[in-house]
Amino acid sequence: MIDYIYTFFAIFFTDIFYTYYLKAVNEDKVLRASCWSVLVFLVACSAVIEYTTNHMLLIPAAFGAFFGTMVGMKIRKSKE
């Protein structure tokens, strides 16, 4: 069960971080975008390692992607 929760949150946070990565790229913030890209990479890789060993983990990963993007966009819009 912990694998499902871990995978959900790994992808959830990957999408939130990716939102900030794209914002930094759009604003030409080179160092900030580079830092976000490393964070996105590391968190996403940990999720990939999880769901390649158990394909059923793709279900919580998909939900994590959906809700992570939704939350990331809402956070970003509230700060504008």
VENVEN-V743221 format. One record per residue. N is the residue number from 1. SS is DSSP state (h for helix, s for strand, l for the rest). OMEGA is omega in whole degrees, 0 to 359 (none if undefined). Layout:
N/SS/OMEGA
N/SS/OMEGA
This chain:
1/l/181
2/h/178
3/h/180
4/h/179
5/h/180
6/h/182
7/h/177
8/h/184
9/h/177
10/h/179
11/h/177
12/h/181
13/h/175
14/h/181
15/h/175
16/h/180
17/h/180
18/h/176
19/h/179
20/h/175
21/h/180
22/h/177
23/h/180
24/h/177
25/h/180
26/h/181
27/l/181
28/l/176
29/l/189
30/h/183
31/h/180
32/h/179
33/h/179
34/h/178
35/h/178
36/h/181
37/h/178
38/h/180
39/h/177
40/h/181
41/h/184
42/h/181
43/h/179
44/h/179
45/h/179
46/h/177
47/h/180
48/h/178
49/h/179
50/h/188
51/h/173
52/h/177
53/h/179
54/l/185
55/l/176
56/l/178
57/h/175
58/h/179
59/h/177
60/h/177
61/h/179
62/h/177
63/h/177
64/h/179
65/h/180
66/h/184
67/h/177
68/h/178
69/h/179
70/h/181
71/h/178
72/h/179
73/h/179
74/h/178
75/h/182
76/h/180
77/h/181
78/h/180
79/h/182
80/l/none
